[in-house]
Amino acid sequence: MINRNGWDFRQAELAESLDEPENPGRGWYGIYTFMVEQSIDPGELRWSLRQGESLALVLLDIHAYRSKLLDEDALGNIRNILSFFMQYKKDVILRPVYDREGNGRSCEPDAFELVLEHMRQIGEILKSVKHSVFIFQGMLVGERCTIPNIYLRNIFIRCGAV
């Protein structure tokens, strides 16, 4: 039977199975928090991965860089984090934050231009490194402003990160 969209539907026999179908981008996920100024130990980190989870919320704490650009160490650490989750076939929800404790203004950069520059730096990593990020939850800036995800692409384009 072909419907008006041209899709062909056919009756098929379904067999009962205990196999778990692969369903990327859905399901439960673990939250993994990293301070970008600290390097990771992949051998130790792999033990925290949960069997059967294909998603990982990767929270990048960039508070230490609230008044400066991300340095080469931080950028390298972000690359390593993304590569780690790619290696273990985890789809990443990437969330860079300045504040994890609700302190808003005291943790955020004084100049919004620095937020945009951090976005550009992270965007450059996403362009240059093979990764499994499928959602970028944005540079959420607490009390001053929140950038809705709908505007992030435009900001990334303006920063030259896409």
Beta strands, then each sheet from edge to edge (+ up, - down):
strand 1: 29-35
strand 2: 55-61
strand 3: 91-97
strand 4: 133-136
sheet 1: 1+ 2+ 3+ 4+
end
